[in-house]
Amino acid sequence: MPGNRIVAMGHHQPSRVLSNADLEQMVETSDDWIRRRTGIATRRIAGEDESVTDMAAAAAAKALAASGLAPAEIGFVTVATCSAMDRCPSIAAQVAARLGIPSAVCFDLNNGCAGFTTALAGADHALRAGAARHALVVGAEKMSDVTDWSDRRTCVLLADGAGAAVISPTEAGDDGIGPVVWGSDPTRGDAVRLRDSWQPKFTQEGQTVFRWATTELPAFVEDACRRAGIATTDLAAVVTHQANLRIIEALTRRLALRDDVVIARDVVDSGNTSAASVPLALSKLVERGEVPAGAPVLLFSFGGGLSWAGQVVACP
């Protein structure tokens, strides 16, 4: 069966930078406390007139342009988001309209912070089944809309942005997207949530998430590598959900990685952008040329649900 691969990436971030010093004026916190607990120095915050659709479309337009495909060649569009206020039409349908994609299947996917890698697997499966020829997968969030700015434990984490990928078929036997490892533990679903409301606010049990991510997820990461036919020592880069730097570093320390492996730490400058964090970080690595084209990259995201999804991909 022919495989698929990511052929192009794109990303977008709002222009406004919110620093730790700015947060010191908004809530009882300090730059030192934020850096020690989260590793975050700055984050990007969208203005009132910049929506999830705006950011998703901007990132998607860059990815589509980089792919060299015409809009009419895209047959599958999905946007992973948990913060979009529009229920219908979907953000994906709005993105397709803005990009001139005429007749693709369009839908949004909400799997919290695990959304992008879940959506990527769905697109990969759809293309393998012949349901479309090319796919556009976007992760986009305006987490500032669901941030409780009075909660110093969570408001220092969250940020806005979008990342996008175009998926296309490869020659038979040349598989650029490995088998997905995914699942959830719904018994701990309350650990990360948006409280029920037409104006929901993000809450989480930080220690629960930290222990879960650093003790249980390494086995799933290793399984994703095994299913792709490689060892963790073969990875050229690791792009996990940019939850916070402590989780990223604790998780990657538990993996057998080479000393020269590139570990995405975009959270330091971009904050936690939920479903946007993996494509945003990967797009930046590709843009900067930090990972050779075709090299194996682990994508792994996790969060609300508690859910996880990950796969090994060939670097675009």
N, C-alpha and C positions, 0 to 999 in steps of 0.2 A: 504494500500500500504506500503511495507517495506520502512523503512527510511535508511539514510546513516549517517556516522559520520567520522570525521577525526581520523585516527588510528595511524598516525605517522607524525612527523615533522622533518625537517632538515634545516640547514642554513649555509651560507658561507659568509665570508667577506675577502676582500683583507688584506694583512699583513701591508701595509703602512698606518700609522696614520698621518693625517694632522691636526695639532693643530691650535688653534686660534693664537698662537704666530707665527706659520709658515705663516698664512695668513697676519699677520701684515707686513711681508717682501714682500708680493706679491701685495697688494692693500691697499689703504688708509682706514684702519679700526683699530679696537682695540679689545682686548679680552673683555674688559668691555662692549663695544657697542654690540658685537656679543651675549654675554650672556644675556644682558638686552633685546635685541630685539628678540632673537630666542631661548635662553636657551641652545644652542649647545656649547659644549666644544671641542669635537674632531669629526672627521669623517674619514671613510676609503676610500682610493682612489686606484683604480686598476692601475697596470702598463700597459704600451703600449701593452705588450704581453698577457694580461689577458682580455678575451672577455666576453660579456654577456653570450655566450654559455658556456664558462668555468665555470663561477660562477653558472649558472643555473644547469649545470650537477653536480657540486660538492654538491650543496644543495639537489638536487633530489636524488643523490646516497645515501646520509645519510638518507633521509626520507624512501627510498625504503628498505634499510638495516634494519631500525628500525621497519618497518612494518612486516617483516618476509615473505613477498610475493616474489615469483619468478618473474623475469622480464616479462615472458610470460603471467602472470596473469593480467598485466596492459593493459587495452583496450582503454584508453583515456588519452592523454597527451596534456596539454595546458600550454603555458608560457605567462604570462602577462608581457608586456614590452612596453615602448615607446621609448627606447634609442638604441635598437638593430640596427646595421647598415646592417646586413644581411637581405635581403628581401626574398630570396628563395635559398635553402630550409629553412623552418621556423626554429626558434630556438628550438621549440618543437621536430621537426623531428631530429635535430642534437642531442638533449638530448637523445631521444629514441635510436638513433644509438649508442651513447656512453655507454648507460646502457644495451644494448642488448635486448631492448624491440622490439619484432619482427614484430608486425602487428597492432599496435594501430592506431587510428585516431589521427593525430597530427596537431596542428595549434597554431599560436600565436594570442594573443588578445591585442589590444591597446585601453585601456580606461584610459590612463594617470595614475594618482595616485590611481584611483578607480579600477585599473585593477585586483588585486588579488581577491577581494571579488566578483567582477563581474564574474571572471573565476571560482571561487568556486561554485557560484550559477549555472553556466552553467554545470559544472561537476555533481553537485547534481541532476540537472534536467535530464541529460543524463542517469545517473545510474537509476533513478526512472523509466525512460521510457524503461529500459532494453537494452539500446544501448551499454552498457559495464558493466562489473562486478566490476572492480576496476579502479580508476582514479588517475592520478598524476597531481597536480596543482602547478605551480611554479610562483613566482614573482621574476623577475631578472632585474636589471638595472645597466648600466654603465653611470650614469649621468655626470660623469667627461668628457665624450666625447662631451656632449652638453652644457657644462658650459661656460659662458662668463667670463673668469677669470679677466676681467677688470671691471666687474660690481659688485661693492661692496654690492649691495642690494641682489643679488642672489647667487654669488659664495660662500658666507659663509654658504649657506644652504645645497648644494647638495653633494651627496656621492654615493658610489657604494656598491652592495651586492646582496644577493639572499636568498630567503626562499622558502621552498617547503612543501607540504602536500600530504599524500596519503589518498584517500577517499575510504571507503568500506561500503558495505551494513550492516544493523543491522537487528535484529528481528523485525517483524511487531509490530508497536506501540512504538518502541524504537527509537525515532527520534533524532539524534545527530546534525542535521543541520536544523535550523529553516527556515521558509519562508523568502525569500529575499525582502528587500525594496530597490528599485533602481530607478534611473531616471536621468534626466539631465535638465539643463537650457541652451540650445544652444544660447540663445540671449546674454549670457555673456561668450561665448566660448573664446573670446579673452583675458579673465582675466588670464588664464594660458595657455601657448602655446609654441610650438617649431616652430620658424619662418621657413617658407618654404625655403628649401635649401638642397643641398646634404650634407652640413655641418651645420645642424641646431643648433641654440642656444636657450637655455631656457630663457624665459622672463615671468614675471607675474606682475599683478597689486596687490601688497601686501595688501593694505587696502580693496580693493574690496573682495579679498578672505577671509580676516579676518572677515569682517562684515557678509559675507554670511555664513561662517562656524559656527560662534558663535550665529547668530540670527535665521537662517533658518533650520540648520541641527538637532538641538535637537528634533524637532517634528518628523523627520524621524527616529531618534534613538528610541524614545518612541514607534513609530509604529512598528519597528522591534521587540521590546520586546513584544508588544501586540500580534503580529502575532505568536510569539513563545509561547504564553500562560503564560507569566510571567510579573512581574513589574520590573522597573529598580532597585528597592530595593532588588530584588532577585539575581542580578548579583554578581558573585564572582570576575569578572575581566572585564576591558574595554580595548580593544586594538583598538585604532583609527589610522588612517594614521598619521605617525610621521612627520607632516608638520613643525611645530615648537612648542616649549613648551608653548608659550603664547596661541596658538590656542587650544592645548590639554587641558590646565588647564581652559581656559575660557569656552570651550564646556562642559567639565565634571562638572563644577560648576553649570551649568544650568540643570543638571539632578538630580533626586532624587536618590542618591546613599548612601549605607551604609558607615560608617566611615572606615570600614575595607576592602572595595573593593580595589583590586589591579588595579592600573592605569598604563599602559605601558608608560614609559618615555625613551624609547631606543634612541630617537632623541638626547638626551644629549651626548651620546657617539658615535652614529652612523650617525648622520645627517639625512637629508631627502633623502631617497632612493626610492622615488616614489612608484611604484607598488610592490617593494620588502619590503616596510617598515612594513606592517601588518604581513606577514608571518615571517619576521625576528624577530620582537618583540615577536610574539606569541611563536615561537620556543625557544627563550631564556627563556621565562617564564616557559615553559614546562621543559626545560633542568634543570633549577634551582629548580624545584619543588615548585614554588610559588603559584600555583593554584591546588587544588585537582582534580584528574582525574574525569571526569563526571560533574564537576561544570559548571554552565552556564557562558559563556564568550561572550561578545558582540564584534564582529568584525565590524568595520565601516571605510570605506575609502572614500575619496573625492578628487577632484582636477580638472584637465583639462577637459573642456567640456562645462560648469562646470557640472561634473557628480558626482554621489554618488552611493554607494551600501553597504549594510550591512545586517548581520544576526546574530542570537544568535546560538552559537555552544556549544556542550559539550566538555570540555577541554580534549584533548587527554591524 
